Amino acid sequence: MKITSQQAEKLLSENHSFSQLGFSMMLTRLKRLYADEPSNEILEKAMNEINIFLDKFKGVLKNDYEIITKL
């Protein structure tokens, strides 16, 4: 379960509803960081953090991952 930088950018710039509160909270924090400084460096760091989170909690994020794969 890995997302691309294009998917990460969509997650950080668009509004989506996810079932897992922890994932939504992480995205809110990353969106704020990316809005303050929309650089490739911040995008890459956010993508890596999202990928780590998805890998760690893949069992409970199945429904949310289906949304992400459609981005």
C-alpha positions as a Markdown table, in Angstrom:
| # | Residue | x | y | z |
|---|---|---|---|---|
| 1 | Met | 0.0 | 0.0 | 0.0 |
| 2 | Lys | 2.0 | 2.9 | -1.3 |
| 3 | Ile | 0.7 | 6.2 | -2.7 |
| 4 | Thr | 2.4 | 8.3 | -5.3 |
| 5 | Ser | 3.3 | 11.9 | -5.0 |
| 6 | Gln | 0.3 | 12.8 | -7.3 |
| 7 | Gln | -2.0 | 11.0 | -4.9 |
| 8 | Ala | -0.4 | 12.7 | -2.0 |
| 9 | Glu | -0.9 | 16.1 | -3.6 |
| 10 | Lys | -4.6 | 15.4 | -4.2 |
| 11 | Leu | -5.0 | 14.3 | -0.6 |
| 12 | Leu | -3.4 | 17.5 | 0.6 |
| 13 | Ser | -5.2 | 19.8 | -1.7 |
| 14 | Glu | -8.7 | 18.3 | -1.9 |
| 15 | Asn | -11.3 | 17.4 | 0.7 |
| 16 | His | -12.1 | 13.8 | 1.2 |
| 17 | Ser | -14.0 | 12.0 | 4.0 |
| 18 | Phe | -12.2 | 9.0 | 5.7 |
| 19 | Ser | -13.5 | 6.6 | 8.2 |
| 20 | Gln | -10.4 | 6.5 | 10.4 |
| 21 | Leu | -10.1 | 9.5 | 12.7 |
| 22 | Gly | -6.3 | 9.1 | 13.1 |
| 23 | Phe | -5.8 | 9.2 | 9.4 |
| 24 | Ser | -8.0 | 12.3 | 9.0 |
| 25 | Met | -6.2 | 14.1 | 11.8 |
| 26 | Met | -2.8 | 13.3 | 10.2 |
| 27 | Leu | -4.1 | 14.6 | 6.9 |
| 28 | Thr | -5.4 | 17.8 | 8.5 |
| 29 | Arg | -2.0 | 18.5 | 10.0 |
| 30 | Leu | -0.2 | 17.7 | 6.7 |
| 31 | Lys | -2.6 | 19.9 | 4.7 |
| 32 | Arg | -1.8 | 22.8 | 7.0 |
| 33 | Leu | 2.0 | 22.3 | 6.5 |
| 34 | Tyr | 1.6 | 22.0 | 2.7 |
| 35 | Ala | -0.7 | 25.1 | 2.5 |
| 36 | Asp | 1.9 | 27.1 | 4.4 |
| 37 | Glu | 4.7 | 25.9 | 2.1 |
| 38 | Pro | 3.6 | 24.1 | -1.0 |
| 39 | Ser | 7.0 | 22.8 | -2.0 |
| 40 | Asn | 8.2 | 19.4 | -3.4 |
| 41 | Glu | 10.1 | 18.8 | -0.2 |
| 42 | Ile | 7.0 | 19.1 | 2.0 |
| 43 | Leu | 5.0 | 17.0 | -0.5 |
| 44 | Glu | 7.7 | 14.3 | -0.4 |
| 45 | Lys | 7.8 | 14.3 | 3.4 |
| 46 | Ala | 4.0 | 14.2 | 3.6 |
| 47 | Met | 3.9 | 11.3 | 1.1 |
| 48 | Asn | 6.4 | 9.3 | 3.1 |
| 49 | Glu | 4.5 | 9.9 | 6.4 |
| 50 | Ile | 1.2 | 8.9 | 4.7 |
| 51 | Asn | 2.8 | 5.7 | 3.3 |
| 52 | Ile | 4.2 | 4.8 | 6.7 |
| 53 | Phe | 0.8 | 5.3 | 8.3 |
| 54 | Leu | -0.9 | 3.3 | 5.6 |
| 55 | Asp | 1.6 | 0.5 | 6.0 |
| 56 | Lys | 1.4 | 0.4 | 9.7 |
| 57 | Phe | -2.5 | 0.5 | 9.9 |
| 58 | Lys | -3.3 | -1.3 | 6.7 |
| 59 | Gly | -5.7 | -3.7 | 8.4 |
| 60 | Val | -8.1 | -0.9 | 9.6 |
| 61 | Leu | -7.6 | 1.4 | 6.6 |
| 62 | Lys | -8.9 | -0.9 | 3.9 |
| 63 | Asn | -12.0 | 1.2 | 3.1 |
| 64 | Asp | -10.0 | 4.4 | 3.2 |
| 65 | Tyr | -7.3 | 3.0 | 0.9 |
| 66 | Glu | -10.0 | 2.2 | -1.7 |
| 67 | Ile | -10.8 | 5.9 | -1.8 |
| 68 | Ile | -7.2 | 6.8 | -2.1 |
| 69 | Thr | -6.6 | 4.4 | -5.0 |
| 70 | Lys | -9.3 | 6.2 | -7.0 |
| 71 | Leu | -7.5 | 9.5 | -6.8 |
